[in-house]
Amino acid sequence: MTAFRPMAFHLETERLTLRPWEEADAEVLLELHRERDTGTPSIERAREAIANQQAAARDHGFTLLPVRRRAEGDLIGYCGLIVGRSTAEEPEIAYELFRRAHGRGYATEAARAVLAAAAETGRGRLWSTVAAWNAPSFRVLEKLGFERDHVTATAADGGDLVWLTRTLP
Ligand SMILES: CC(C)(COP(=O)(O)OP(=O)(O)OC[C@H]1O[C@@H](n2cnc3c(N)ncnc32)[C@H](O)[C@@H]1OP(=O)(O)O)[C@@H](O)C(=O)NCCC(=O)NCCS
């Protein structure tokens, strides 16, 4: 393991709160998984995903965090850092929100806070891998200052996967 500092696991923005997963979040995470077209969602898989993120927090000092709206108190998705297709030294930023929460700047707001928290760990840069069709995700990353680096043909749908990177201050 490297000498990076652990990421802050409690983040506040103007409209959002990010804090560690609790086992009770599994029901809502299952609903989020059900919104996707792929896979076979189940409560066991949702619990497993939470346990995996808790393990990542321990093992790597970073994780995905559930995102809650401060005013409404509801869980609208998650945002954070994962090894993903990259490395623990230069992890990927990742996010997913319920459809009802799209289009209001929440992903950008959450990801901006995660970017700042990532910089605080002492890391030099982040990555993101995005399927070529995913215009909203590209726009979020563009707003955060990510730049396209290269393309591989390994997206889950068999299409192009775009690798973007962002140097941290
Ligand atoms: C990607 C995702 C998290 C974005 O969440 P969001 O809260 O709607 O994002 P924001 O509102 O912060 O920003 C979205 C931007 O994309 C733009 N956008 C939305 N649909 C678009 C489209 N079809 N073409 C171009 N731009 C689009 C919005 O206008 C906005 O940009 P703006 O602020 O300049 O107007 C959400 O779409 C999602 O959960 N998708 C499913 C999971 C996913 O794809 N995760 C990323 C995997 S790499």
Ligand as a Chemical Component Dictionary entry (heavy atoms), coordinates in Angstrom:
data_LIG
# 
_chem_comp.id                   LIG 
_chem_comp.type                 NON-POLYMER 
_chem_comp.pdbx_formal_charge   0 
_chem_comp.three_letter_code    LIG 
# 
loop_
_chem_comp_atom.comp_id 
_chem_comp_atom.atom_id 
_chem_comp_atom.alt_atom_id 
_chem_comp_atom.type_symbol 
_chem_comp_atom.charge 
_chem_comp_atom.model_Cartn_x 
_chem_comp_atom.model_Cartn_y 
_chem_comp_atom.model_Cartn_z 
_chem_comp_atom.pdbx_ordinal 
LIG C1  C1  C 0 -24.181 10.434 -15.701 1  
LIG C2  C2  C 0 -25.156 10.916 -14.624 2  
LIG C3  C3  C 0 -24.633 10.535 -13.245 3  
LIG C4  C4  C 0 -25.294 12.437 -14.726 4  
LIG O1  O1  O 0 -26.073 12.895 -13.641 5  
LIG P1  P1  P 0 -26.740 14.369 -13.604 6  
LIG O2  O2  O 0 -26.959 14.726 -12.174 7  
LIG O3  O3  O 0 -27.889 14.400 -14.535 8  
LIG O4  O4  O 0 -25.545 15.242 -14.213 9  
LIG P2  P2  P 0 -25.459 16.853 -14.161 10 
LIG O5  O5  O 0 -26.840 17.419 -14.116 11 
LIG O6  O6  O 0 -24.496 17.239 -13.095 12 
LIG O7  O7  O 0 -24.776 17.161 -15.575 13 
LIG C5  C5  C 0 -25.272 16.542 -16.754 14 
LIG C6  C6  C 0 -24.867 17.376 -17.952 15 
LIG O8  O8  O 0 -25.078 16.597 -19.132 16 
LIG C7  C7  C 0 -25.893 17.324 -20.010 17 
LIG N1  N1  N 0 -26.640 16.356 -20.793 18 
LIG C8  C8  C 0 -27.651 15.574 -20.400 19 
LIG N2  N2  N 0 -28.064 14.792 -21.408 20 
LIG C9  C9  C 0 -27.276 15.106 -22.488 21 
LIG C10 C10 C 0 -27.223 14.656 -23.833 22 
LIG N3  N3  N 0 -28.037 13.694 -24.281 23 
LIG N4  N4  N 0 -26.294 15.192 -24.654 24 
LIG C11 C11 C 0 -25.447 16.141 -24.208 25 
LIG N5  N5  N 0 -25.460 16.617 -22.920 26 
LIG C12 C12 C 0 -26.377 16.100 -22.086 27 
LIG C13 C13 C 0 -26.763 18.196 -19.133 28 
LIG O9  O9  O 0 -27.330 19.265 -19.841 29 
LIG C14 C14 C 0 -25.705 18.639 -18.106 30 
LIG O10 O10 O 0 -24.838 19.601 -18.649 31 
LIG P3  P3  P 0 -25.047 21.210 -18.355 32 
LIG O11 O11 O 0 -24.887 21.395 -16.883 33 
LIG O12 O12 O 0 -23.987 21.856 -19.161 34 
LIG O13 O13 O 0 -26.443 21.542 -18.815 35 
LIG C15 C15 C 0 -26.567 10.269 -14.829 36 
LIG O14 O14 O 0 -26.971 10.490 -16.161 37 
LIG C16 C16 C 0 -26.582 8.778  -14.525 38 
LIG O15 O15 O 0 -26.733 8.367  -13.384 39 
LIG N6  N6  N 0 -26.459 7.948  -15.569 40 
LIG C17 C17 C 0 -26.475 6.495  -15.407 41 
LIG C18 C18 C 0 -25.173 5.997  -14.788 42 
LIG C19 C19 C 0 -23.966 6.415  -15.565 43 
LIG O16 O16 O 0 -23.988 6.506  -16.786 44 
LIG N7  N7  N 0 -22.883 6.688  -14.829 45 
LIG C20 C20 C 0 -21.625 7.101  -15.422 46 
LIG C21 C21 C 0 -20.879 5.921  -15.947 47 
LIG S1  S1  S 0 -19.346 6.459  -16.709 48 
# 
loop_
_chem_comp_bond.comp_id 
_chem_comp_bond.atom_id_1 
_chem_comp_bond.atom_id_2 
_chem_comp_bond.value_order 
_chem_comp_bond.pdbx_ordinal 
LIG C1  C2  SING 1  
LIG C2  C3  SING 2  
LIG C2  C4  SING 3  
LIG C2  C15 SING 4  
LIG C4  O1  SING 5  
LIG O1  P1  SING 6  
LIG P1  O2  DOUB 7  
LIG P1  O3  SING 8  
LIG P1  O4  SING 9  
LIG O4  P2  SING 10 
LIG P2  O5  DOUB 11 
LIG P2  O6  SING 12 
LIG P2  O7  SING 13 
LIG O7  C5  SING 14 
LIG C5  C6  SING 15 
LIG C6  O8  SING 16 
LIG C6  C14 SING 17 
LIG O8  C7  SING 18 
LIG C7  N1  SING 19 
LIG C7  C13 SING 20 
LIG N1  C8  SING 21 
LIG N1  C12 SING 22 
LIG C8  N2  DOUB 23 
LIG N2  C9  SING 24 
LIG C9  C10 SING 25 
LIG C9  C12 DOUB 26 
LIG C10 N3  SING 27 
LIG C10 N4  DOUB 28 
LIG N4  C11 SING 29 
LIG C11 N5  DOUB 30 
LIG N5  C12 SING 31 
LIG C13 O9  SING 32 
LIG C13 C14 SING 33 
LIG C14 O10 SING 34 
LIG O10 P3  SING 35 
LIG P3  O11 DOUB 36 
LIG P3  O12 SING 37 
LIG P3  O13 SING 38 
LIG C15 O14 SING 39 
LIG C15 C16 SING 40 
LIG C16 O15 DOUB 41 
LIG C16 N6  SING 42 
LIG N6  C17 SING 43 
LIG C17 C18 SING 44 
LIG C18 C19 SING 45 
LIG C19 O16 DOUB 46 
LIG C19 N7  SING 47 
LIG N7  C20 SING 48 
LIG C20 C21 SING 49 
LIG C21 S1  SING 50 
# 
